Amino acid sequence: MNWVAMFPGQGSQKAGMGEELLDLYPDLLIEEFEDTLGWSLKDTILSSDQTEITKTNIAQPYIFAISYCYGLETFKKLGLPKVGLGHSLGEYTALALAEFISYRDALKIISVRGDSMQKAVEKSNSTMAAVLTSDLKQTIDAVEILNNQGISINISNFNDGSQIVIGGLKDDIDYLKSNPIDLSAKRVIPLDVAGAFHSKFVSSAKQEVQNIVNKVEFAEGKFDVYMNVDANIADLATVKQRLVDQIDNSVKFYDQILNIEKIVNPEKWYHIGPGNVTAGMVKKSISSKGIETVNSLDSLNNI
């Protein structure tokens, strides 16, 4: 079957997620995880502490590991996808499952990435907000106009045809929440995040990520992966730099969806991992397509 595998990023976590996978993948989720990162994912899963898993340095490796294992289970049932993609952090899941990079090396990069991004925004007084719009082009144009007027905001995510995520100083985001018309938007919804990721506020994290990425060996993948920074297919010559550039550039998920639809014309799109956010993005962008969600073993049994 011609299908697409999609993987979520931070924000999809939920306390206790993936507990059912501990017995299936003790090597990956217990032994290899703890050996690589020095802390117990099993303890984190069983503690069901929602506050703990909102921390970037905990949430990112946790979401990656769980999504990776659900991906393995999905591949067992469906075979390899035609293409993969992931939203921000989820890009690493797609690349690891395609075998561009090993599970262990992906964990190493993700750990450094999470720590350095957290440090970059801690004192930035920045945040993010979802912008809901009925005219995407008009809203994108409004961002440029606002920047020229001194309200400095960045488009962090192009999610689908009706939503972007912006990052900026908290005062500017608060202003836009009360004045969505300035963005030609229906609503501006502040997000509960540590700071404005995928913006200039996290540029200082790039060097640490560059250093760890350069130490890791990449290989040719077993299926194509479309990347966030330019919505094009990963290749060995540029994949490392594109991962580094992803840190402070927009996640072009909407463009990835449109490119895959045009070039691959898949029969099905599968969100694999916690939550269902990427499935929603595809539904809003290409409503006529078959879309499934695999976020539990039960959901996998039903597809």
One Martini backbone bead per residue (centre of mass of N, CA, C, O) as a GRO file, in nm:
protein
  303
    1MET     BB    1   0.098   0.035   0.020
    2ASN     BB    2   0.039   0.383  -0.023
    3TRP     BB    3   0.201   0.540   0.252
    4VAL     BB    4   0.200   0.760   0.545
    5ALA     BB    5   0.431   0.865   0.796
    6MET     BB    6   0.352   1.028   1.111
    7PHE     BB    7   0.510   1.254   1.357
    8PRO     BB    8   0.520   1.389   1.661
    9GLY     BB    9   0.557   1.643   1.887
   10GLN     BB   10   0.561   1.856   2.112
   11GLY     BB   11   0.245   1.828   2.316
   12SER     BB   12   0.149   1.506   2.302
   13GLN     BB   13   0.173   1.447   2.588
   14LYS     BB   14   0.102   1.181   2.838
   15ALA     BB   15   0.044   1.035   3.111
   16GLY     BB   16   0.156   0.697   3.064
   17MET     BB   17   0.254   0.673   2.796
   18GLY     BB   18   0.342   0.348   2.673
   19GLU     BB   19   0.314   0.116   2.884
   20GLU     BB   20   0.238  -0.121   2.678
   21LEU     BB   21   0.554  -0.127   2.563
   22LEU     BB   22   0.749  -0.239   2.782
   23ASP     BB   23   0.717  -0.552   2.714
   24LEU     BB   24   0.793  -0.528   2.402
   25TYR     BB   25   1.047  -0.287   2.462
   26PRO     BB   26   1.292  -0.318   2.681
   27ASP     BB   27   1.545  -0.251   2.514
   28LEU     BB   28   1.456   0.047   2.432
   29LEU     BB   29   1.292   0.168   2.698
   30ILE     BB   30   1.515   0.071   2.910
   31GLU     BB   31   1.809  -0.006   2.842
   32GLU     BB   32   1.896   0.192   2.608
   33PHE     BB   33   1.788   0.450   2.727
   34GLU     BB   34   1.950   0.452   2.998
   35ASP     BB   35   2.233   0.413   2.871
   36THR     BB   36   2.220   0.686   2.704
   37LEU     BB   37   2.079   0.906   2.933
   38GLY     BB   38   2.062   0.816   3.260
   39TRP     BB   39   1.747   0.751   3.261
   40SER     BB   40   1.415   0.648   3.350
   41LEU     BB   41   1.143   0.580   3.160
   42LYS     BB   42   0.981   0.387   3.330
   43ASP     BB   43   0.946   0.573   3.575
   44THR     BB   44   0.802   0.797   3.421
   45ILE     BB   45   0.560   0.634   3.324
   46LEU     BB   46   0.468   0.520   3.616
   47SER     BB   47   0.424   0.803   3.761
   48SER     BB   48   0.224   1.003   3.613
   49ASP     BB   49   0.377   1.294   3.563
   50GLN     BB   50   0.279   1.574   3.405
   51THR     BB   51   0.492   1.784   3.487
   52GLU     BB   52   0.751   1.630   3.404
   53ILE     BB   53   0.659   1.595   3.084
   54THR     BB   54   0.690   1.915   3.015
   55LYS     BB   55   0.977   1.885   2.999
   56THR     BB   56   1.187   1.900   2.742
   57ASN     BB   57   1.409   1.681   2.837
   58ILE     BB   58   1.171   1.464   2.865
   59ALA     BB   59   0.961   1.477   2.634
   60GLN     BB   60   1.130   1.422   2.377
   61PRO     BB   61   1.239   1.131   2.432
   62TYR     BB   62   0.966   1.007   2.499
   63ILE     BB   63   0.813   1.056   2.235
   64PHE     BB   64   1.013   0.921   2.051
   65ALA     BB   65   1.016   0.631   2.173
   66ILE     BB   66   0.713   0.574   2.141
   67SER     BB   67   0.684   0.632   1.838
   68TYR     BB   68   0.890   0.425   1.744
   69CYS     BB   69   0.736   0.171   1.848
   70TYR     BB   70   0.474   0.221   1.693
   71GLY     BB   71   0.615   0.209   1.423
   72LEU     BB   72   0.708  -0.085   1.432
   73GLU     BB   73   0.421  -0.202   1.456
   74THR     BB   74   0.312  -0.082   1.192
   75PHE     BB   75   0.520  -0.213   0.998
   76LYS     BB   76   0.440  -0.505   1.058
   77LYS     BB   77   0.149  -0.464   0.926
   78LEU     BB   78   0.218  -0.263   0.652
   79GLY     BB   79   0.490  -0.189   0.621
   80LEU     BB   80   0.650   0.026   0.447
   81PRO     BB   81   0.654   0.333   0.367
   82LYS     BB   82   0.688   0.564   0.126
   83VAL     BB   83   0.671   0.796   0.348
   84GLY     BB   84   0.805   1.051   0.573
   85LEU     BB   85   0.712   1.251   0.871
   86GLY     BB   86   0.769   1.537   1.098
   87HIS     BB   87   0.705   1.735   1.387
   88SER     BB   88   0.992   1.830   1.447
   89LEU     BB   89   1.077   1.596   1.646
   90GLY     BB   90   0.941   1.383   1.442
   91GLU     BB   91   1.176   1.380   1.238
   92TYR     BB   92   1.352   1.177   1.399
   93THR     BB   93   1.159   0.940   1.380
   94ALA     BB   94   1.158   0.912   1.075
   95LEU     BB   95   1.469   0.878   1.039
   96ALA     BB   96   1.502   0.627   1.223
   97LEU     BB   97   1.294   0.437   1.077
   98ALA     BB   98   1.457   0.474   0.798
   99GLU     BB   99   1.778   0.459   0.881
  100PHE     BB  100   1.957   0.722   0.891
  101ILE     BB  101   1.933   0.657   1.204
  102SER     BB  102   1.975   0.566   1.511
  103TYR     BB  103   1.820   0.536   1.804
  104ARG     BB  104   2.058   0.623   1.985
  105ASP     BB  105   2.146   0.878   1.826
  106ALA     BB  106   1.879   1.024   1.845
  107LEU     BB  107   1.878   1.051   2.152
  108LYS     BB  108   2.131   1.224   2.175
  109ILE     BB  109   2.030   1.465   2.013
  110ILE     BB  110   1.762   1.519   2.164
  111SER     BB  111   1.888   1.584   2.435
  112VAL     BB  112   2.051   1.829   2.344
  113ARG     BB  113   1.821   1.983   2.212
  114GLY     BB  114   1.639   2.018   2.462
  115ASP     BB  115   1.844   2.161   2.647
  116SER     BB  116   1.926   2.401   2.454
  117MET     BB  117   1.639   2.514   2.409
  118GLN     BB  118   1.573   2.571   2.702
  119LYS     BB  119   1.809   2.765   2.760
  120ALA     BB  120   1.740   2.977   2.534
  121VAL     BB  121   1.436   3.057   2.670
  122GLU     BB  122   1.432   3.112   2.981
  123LYS     BB  123   1.507   3.454   2.940
  124SER     BB  124   1.316   3.568   2.689
  125ASN     BB  125   1.004   3.627   2.717
  126SER     BB  126   0.870   3.397   2.546
  127THR     BB  127   0.626   3.276   2.298
  128MET     BB  128   0.323   3.108   2.185
  129ALA     BB  129   0.077   3.086   1.902
  130ALA     BB  130  -0.225   3.016   1.775
  131VAL     BB  131  -0.350   3.068   1.436
  132LEU     BB  132  -0.675   3.135   1.321
  133THR     BB  133  -0.776   3.097   0.972
  134SER     BB  134  -0.937   3.182   0.644
  135ASP     BB  135  -0.656   3.342   0.541
  136LEU     BB  136  -0.341   3.265   0.503
  137LYS     BB  137  -0.212   3.487   0.328
  138GLN     BB  138  -0.313   3.729   0.492
  139THR     BB  139  -0.169   3.647   0.756
  140ILE     BB  140   0.120   3.644   0.648
  141ASP     BB  141   0.116   3.941   0.562
  142ALA     BB  142   0.058   4.054   0.853
  143VAL     BB  143   0.326   3.977   0.979
  144GLU     BB  144   0.499   4.170   0.811
  145ILE     BB  145   0.358   4.430   0.894
  146LEU     BB  146   0.413   4.408   1.200
  147ASN     BB  147   0.720   4.408   1.180
  148ASN     BB  148   0.727   4.701   1.051
  149GLN     BB  149   0.575   4.812   1.332
  150GLY     BB  150   0.735   4.646   1.589
  151ILE     BB  151   0.601   4.355   1.585
  152SER     BB  152   0.787   4.078   1.680
  153ILE     BB  153   0.731   3.803   1.467
  154ASN     BB  154   0.710   3.443   1.416
  155ILE     BB  155   0.692   3.169   1.205
  156SER     BB  156   0.708   2.848   1.329
  157ASN     BB  157   0.429   2.725   1.201
  158PHE     BB  158   0.301   2.534   0.924
  159ASN     BB  159   0.028   2.331   0.953
  160ASP     BB  160  -0.214   2.453   0.773
  161GLY     BB  161  -0.474   2.615   0.597
  162SER     BB  162  -0.570   2.743   0.916
  163GLN     BB  163  -0.265   2.725   1.056
  164ILE     BB  164  -0.050   2.893   1.276
  165VAL     BB  165   0.263   2.958   1.446
  166ILE     BB  166   0.372   3.190   1.683
  167GLY     BB  167   0.656   3.399   1.780
  168GLY     BB  168   0.731   3.589   2.089
  169LEU     BB  169   0.669   3.820   2.286
  170LYS     BB  170   0.442   3.826   2.534
  171ASP     BB  171   0.322   4.109   2.481
  172ASP     BB  172   0.259   4.059   2.179
  173ILE     BB  173   0.079   3.811   2.215
  174ASP     BB  174  -0.131   3.944   2.400
  175TYR     BB  175  -0.221   4.155   2.198
  176LEU     BB  176  -0.315   3.948   1.973
  177LYS     BB  177  -0.530   3.807   2.136
  178SER     BB  178  -0.706   4.085   2.147
  179ASN     BB  179  -0.603   4.135   1.814
  180PRO     BB  180  -0.663   3.936   1.555
  181ILE     BB  181  -0.717   4.139   1.320
  182ASP     BB  182  -0.406   4.205   1.278
  183LEU     BB  183  -0.395   3.889   1.146
  184SER     BB  184  -0.647   3.799   1.000
  185ALA     BB  185  -0.801   3.656   1.247
  186LYS     BB  186  -1.001   3.470   1.462
  187ARG     BB  187  -0.758   3.347   1.646
  188VAL     BB  188  -0.547   3.375   1.948
  189ILE     BB  189  -0.356   3.104   2.106
  190PRO     BB  190  -0.196   3.051   2.370
  191LEU     BB  191   0.086   2.863   2.470
  192ASP     BB  192   0.224   2.602   2.682
  193VAL     BB  193   0.543   2.728   2.684
  194ALA     BB  194   0.881   2.814   2.730
  195GLY     BB  195   0.892   2.928   2.423
  196ALA     BB  196   1.024   3.043   2.107
  197PHE     BB  197   1.026   2.825   1.885
  198HIS     BB  198   1.140   2.854   1.580
  199SER     BB  199   1.348   3.100   1.642
  200LYS     BB  200   1.567   3.345   1.745
  201PHE     BB  201   1.550   3.246   2.054
  202VAL     BB  202   1.716   2.954   1.955
  203SER     BB  203   1.993   3.000   1.807
  204SER     BB  204   2.198   2.918   2.042
  205ALA     BB  205   2.143   2.595   1.999
  206LYS     BB  206   2.292   2.513   1.732
  207GLN     BB  207   2.584   2.439   1.816
  208GLU     BB  208   2.523   2.190   1.991
  209VAL     BB  209   2.378   2.036   1.768
  210GLN     BB  210   2.605   2.038   1.563
  211ASN     BB  211   2.810   1.878   1.734
  212ILE     BB  212   2.641   1.610   1.760
  213VAL     BB  213   2.571   1.560   1.461
  214ASN     BB  214   2.878   1.535   1.364
  215LYS     BB  215   2.915   1.253   1.541
  216VAL     BB  216   2.707   1.127   1.349
  217GLU     BB  217   2.592   0.856   1.162
  218PHE     BB  218   2.475   0.842   0.837
  219ALA     BB  219   2.227   0.694   0.615
  220GLU     BB  220   2.052   0.540   0.400
  221GLY     BB  221   1.729   0.517   0.345
  222LYS     BB  222   1.427   0.313   0.315
  223PHE     BB  223   1.281   0.597   0.305
  224ASP     BB  224   1.135   0.878   0.253
  225VAL     BB  225   1.204   1.217   0.387
  226TYR     BB  226   1.041   1.496   0.486
  227MET     BB  227   1.139   1.828   0.556
  228ASN     BB  228   1.082   2.116   0.740
  229VAL     BB  229   1.267   2.354   0.617
  230ASP     BB  230   1.169   2.270   0.281
  231ALA     BB  231   0.980   2.014   0.199
  232ASN     BB  232   1.204   1.803   0.138
  233ILE     BB  233   1.412   1.555   0.067
  234ALA     BB  234   1.626   1.362   0.212
  235ASP     BB  235   1.993   1.384   0.231
  236LEU     BB  236   2.322   1.324   0.303
  237ALA     BB  237   2.441   1.610   0.228
  238THR     BB  238   2.197   1.784   0.417
  239VAL     BB  239   2.063   1.668   0.682
  240LYS     BB  240   2.226   1.797   0.911
  241GLN     BB  241   2.176   2.100   0.845
  242ARG     BB  242   1.863   2.080   0.852
  243LEU     BB  243   1.845   2.011   1.153
  244VAL     BB  244   1.979   2.268   1.254
  245ASP     BB  245   1.789   2.476   1.105
  246GLN     BB  246   1.523   2.393   1.249
  247ILE     BB  247   1.548   2.544   1.519
  248ASP     BB  248   1.508   2.864   1.368
  249ASN     BB  249   1.285   2.752   1.178
  250SER     BB  250   1.029   2.680   1.002
  251VAL     BB  251   0.760   2.459   1.003
  252LYS     BB  252   0.662   2.299   0.685
  253PHE     BB  253   0.402   2.105   0.697
  254TYR     BB  254   0.207   2.196   0.480
  255ASP     BB  255   0.408   2.163   0.243
  256GLN     BB  256   0.455   1.865   0.285
  257ILE     BB  257   0.171   1.771   0.229
  258LEU     BB  258   0.147   1.890  -0.059
  259ASN     BB  259   0.391   1.745  -0.184
  260ILE     BB  260   0.299   1.454  -0.130
  261GLU     BB  261   0.032   1.466  -0.277
  262LYS     BB  262   0.155   1.540  -0.558
  263ILE     BB  263   0.392   1.316  -0.581
  264VAL     BB  264   0.261   1.047  -0.433
  265ASN     BB  265  -0.038   0.990  -0.384
  266PRO     BB  266  -0.171   0.867  -0.133
  267GLU     BB  267  -0.395   0.656   0.029
  268LYS     BB  268  -0.252   0.701   0.321
  269TRP     BB  269  -0.262   0.846   0.656
  270TYR     BB  270  -0.036   0.817   0.947
  271HIS     BB  271  -0.061   0.859   1.275
  272ILE     BB  272   0.233   0.816   1.495
  273GLY     BB  273   0.148   0.844   1.821
  274PRO     BB  274   0.078   1.069   2.019
  275GLY     BB  275  -0.217   1.150   1.959
  276ASN     BB  276  -0.351   1.356   1.643
  277VAL     BB  277  -0.234   1.617   1.501
  278THR     BB  278  -0.149   1.534   1.206
  279ALA     BB  279  -0.425   1.436   1.117
  280GLY     BB  280  -0.562   1.714   1.137
  281MET     BB  281  -0.386   1.858   0.927
  282VAL     BB  282  -0.468   1.684   0.686
  283LYS     BB  283  -0.773   1.721   0.701
  284LYS     BB  284  -0.751   2.039   0.648
  285SER     BB  285  -0.588   1.999   0.366
  286ILE     BB  286  -0.701   1.680   0.288
  287SER     BB  287  -1.016   1.567   0.329
  288SER     BB  288  -1.035   1.308   0.119
  289LYS     BB  289  -0.848   1.144   0.284
  290GLY     BB  290  -0.701   0.878   0.434
  291ILE     BB  291  -0.716   0.871   0.799
  292GLU     BB  292  -0.496   0.765   1.064
  293THR     BB  293  -0.455   0.638   1.412
  294VAL     BB  294  -0.152   0.557   1.614
  295ASN     BB  295  -0.177   0.544   1.994
  296SER     BB  296  -0.226   0.227   2.009
  297LEU     BB  297  -0.282  -0.106   1.999
  298ASP     BB  298  -0.583  -0.086   1.942
  299SER     BB  299  -0.567   0.106   1.697
  300LEU     BB  300  -0.401  -0.095   1.526
  301ASN     BB  301  -0.619  -0.328   1.522
  302ASN     BB  302  -0.838  -0.123   1.360
  303ILE     BB  303  -0.681  -0.095   1.061
   0.00000   0.00000   0.00000
